[in-house]
């Protein structure tokens, strides 16, 4: 999340996608299908709006406490595309699940930029205890997930951070001052 902010594209939308109990075993696969629909749409729309496709920026975790599998997804959506994203999201979930999502299956809200670190800690509460202590996160068991539990998009993953020479402790000042970075529409 810090690297996205450093790039000038703070992750600005928090989405929760709930999966029914009978789909708990395949929640990771279903959520991959949702992300693939998002990625395809995002590439196409940013190409039309900005002249070239922009990389998708997001992080996610999957949880399955008490058999209620769900995805916590924090994503960057340019303001010009926000309404369209919110309109299309339930359709992507419907296509992934094979049925229309219920009233509480897809929720979204803006990320409060002053509290984005708290959100990052919250969605990562299912980490293994040894990683939680390193990141200063209180961890709790979040149930079994078959497949990848957490990840980030290729544009902000470990390889992208290394290629950019990003060092969080050193570069912290730059991402707090948007004047030090390109505008969000140029970078995203």
NUSEVO-704324 format. One line per field, with one value per residue (C-alpha): residue in three letters; x, z, y. Coordinates in Angstrom, 3 decimals. Example, Ala and Ser with C-alpha at 12.3 -4.5 7.8 and 13.67 -1.06 7.14 Angstrom:
2
resn	[ALA SER] $
east	[12.300 13.670] $
up	[7.800 7.140] $
north	[-4.500 -1.060] $
//
This chain:
188
resn	[UNK UNK UNK UNK UNK UNK UNK UNK UNK UNK UNK UNK UNK UNK UNK UNK UNK UNK UNK UNK UNK UNK UNK UNK UNK UNK UNK UNK UNK UNK UNK UNK UNK UNK UNK UNK UNK UNK UNK UNK UNK UNK UNK UNK UNK UNK UNK UNK UNK UNK UNK UNK UNK UNK UNK UNK UNK UNK UNK UNK UNK UNK UNK UNK UNK UNK UNK UNK UNK UNK UNK UNK UNK UNK UNK UNK UNK UNK UNK UNK UNK UNK UNK UNK UNK UNK UNK UNK UNK UNK UNK UNK UNK UNK UNK UNK UNK UNK UNK UNK UNK UNK UNK UNK UNK UNK UNK UNK UNK UNK UNK UNK UNK UNK UNK UNK UNK UNK UNK UNK UNK UNK UNK UNK UNK UNK UNK UNK UNK UNK UNK UNK UNK UNK UNK UNK UNK UNK UNK UNK UNK UNK UNK UNK UNK UNK UNK UNK UNK UNK UNK UNK UNK UNK UNK UNK UNK UNK UNK UNK UNK UNK UNK UNK UNK UNK UNK UNK UNK UNK UNK UNK UNK UNK UNK UNK UNK UNK UNK UNK UNK UNK UNK UNK UNK UNK UNK UNK] $
east	[0.000 2.914 4.417 1.119 1.061 4.687 3.699 1.025 -1.896 -3.046 -5.334 -8.657 -11.444 -11.990 -14.151 -15.418 -16.706 -18.520 -18.776 -21.460 -20.461 -20.734 -18.092 -15.600 -13.264 -13.056 -13.152 -9.566 -10.396 -13.648 -11.886 -9.203 -11.994 -13.303 -9.804 -9.311 -12.548 -11.401 -7.940 -9.321 -11.796 -9.130 -6.655 -9.322 -10.757 -7.417 -6.291 -9.407 -9.184 -5.399 -4.198 -2.335 -3.274 -2.207 -1.186 -3.822 -2.915 -4.435 -3.807 -6.089 -6.488 -8.898 -10.423 -12.708 -13.655 -16.491 -17.001 -17.801 -15.203 -14.666 -12.096 -10.776 -9.666 -8.084 -7.836 -6.888 -9.635 -9.089 -11.848 -13.026 -13.685 -15.081 -18.812 -18.287 -16.199 -18.912 -21.568 -19.589 -18.321 -21.538 -21.564 -18.000 -18.963 -22.078 -20.007 -17.444 -20.037 -22.437 -25.328 -26.451 -24.770 -26.998 -27.614 -24.622 -22.237 -20.463 -19.678 -17.361 -16.297 -13.682 -10.331 -9.671 -6.164 -5.283 -6.012 -4.775 -2.111 -4.834 -6.735 -3.576 -3.117 -6.779 -6.851 -3.609 -4.810 -4.737 -0.953 1.168 2.129 5.844 5.079 2.516 5.030 7.508 4.849 3.386 0.025 -2.117 -2.914 -5.934 -6.838 -8.952 -9.888 -8.672 -8.181 -7.339 -5.048 -3.320 -4.480 -2.947 -1.213 -0.716 -0.894 2.232 2.588 3.246 4.621 8.064 9.710 8.198 9.359 12.880 12.998 12.016 14.579 11.798 12.960 10.020 12.056 14.048 11.196 8.490 8.606 8.025 4.718 3.200 3.604 1.730 3.721 6.832 5.248 3.423 -0.304 -2.497 -3.874 -0.395 0.883 -2.154] $
up	[0.000 0.711 -2.720 -4.451 -2.460 -3.396 -7.071 -6.568 -6.794 -3.233 -3.012 -2.629 -2.484 0.029 -1.288 0.555 -1.512 0.461 -0.786 0.303 2.693 -0.062 -2.062 0.801 -0.676 -4.016 -2.765 -3.920 -7.421 -7.552 -6.431 -9.089 -11.668 -10.222 -10.344 -13.915 -14.977 -13.173 -14.760 -18.274 -17.781 -16.193 -19.049 -21.653 -19.878 -18.999 -22.599 -23.800 -21.156 -20.917 -24.316 -22.975 -20.535 -16.950 -14.479 -11.986 -8.376 -5.526 -2.505 -1.132 1.564 1.783 5.072 6.110 9.759 10.853 7.284 5.900 3.167 1.949 0.203 1.549 -1.539 -1.493 -4.995 -6.835 -9.132 -10.851 -9.862 -13.485 -13.509 -9.994 -10.845 -13.685 -11.453 -8.784 -11.402 -12.971 -9.761 -8.957 -12.536 -12.189 -8.932 -10.599 -13.463 -11.057 -8.772 -11.505 -9.695 -8.770 -5.603 -2.594 -0.973 1.373 -0.943 -2.335 -0.215 -0.902 0.732 0.300 1.993 4.499 3.452 6.955 8.201 5.347 7.552 9.947 7.037 5.898 9.364 9.544 6.273 7.207 10.595 9.312 8.843 10.565 14.016 13.191 10.336 12.400 15.104 12.480 11.012 14.407 13.616 16.091 14.278 14.683 12.963 9.883 8.846 6.016 2.533 -0.337 -2.610 -2.118 1.001 0.247 -2.603 -4.394 -8.048 -10.178 -10.383 -6.637 -5.673 -4.254 -7.700 -8.722 -5.482 -5.970 -9.606 -8.528 -5.731 -3.236 0.389 2.705 5.521 3.138 0.794 3.433 3.093 -0.660 -0.530 2.082 -0.179 -3.479 -4.885 -4.823 -7.179 -10.508 -10.522 -10.099 -13.637 -15.155 -13.167 -12.767] $
north	[0.000 2.314 1.746 2.603 5.834 6.486 6.102 8.762 6.328 5.686 2.692 4.454 1.859 -0.956 -3.785 -6.854 -9.771 -12.483 -16.056 -18.534 -21.329 -23.946 -22.031 -21.628 -24.266 -22.442 -18.833 -18.155 -19.388 -17.392 -14.230 -14.758 -14.692 -11.387 -9.862 -11.066 -9.320 -6.159 -6.290 -6.721 -3.866 -1.637 -2.184 -1.443 1.630 3.240 2.760 4.601 7.364 7.874 6.638 3.614 0.856 1.517 -1.186 -2.302 -1.526 -3.564 -5.741 -8.426 -11.041 -13.937 -15.044 -17.863 -17.348 -19.649 -20.906 -17.424 -16.960 -13.425 -11.264 -7.968 -6.061 -2.596 -1.202 1.986 3.250 6.612 9.051 9.260 5.490 5.037 5.062 2.605 0.304 0.260 -0.445 -3.314 -4.974 -6.920 -8.258 -9.534 -11.256 -12.717 -14.108 -15.592 -17.209 -18.237 -16.540 -13.044 -11.775 -11.186 -7.836 -8.185 -10.076 -7.001 -3.949 -1.052 2.167 4.855 4.409 7.168 8.155 9.310 5.757 3.592 1.962 0.785 -0.735 -2.532 -4.005 -4.991 -6.901 -8.715 -9.952 -13.553 -13.612 -16.190 -15.012 -14.682 -12.272 -10.401 -9.585 -8.351 -6.041 -5.080 -6.670 -8.566 -11.800 -14.073 -17.333 -16.611 -20.138 -22.340 -20.942 -23.265 -21.316 -17.996 -16.132 -12.727 -10.957 -7.664 -6.772 -7.119 -3.330 -3.037 -6.454 -7.146 -7.313 -3.961 -2.341 -3.712 -2.579 0.940 0.933 1.646 1.746 2.518 4.051 6.239 7.184 7.787 11.595 11.487 9.664 11.982 15.015 14.597 17.551 15.334 12.782 12.830 13.413 10.345 10.586 10.555 7.595 5.352] $
//
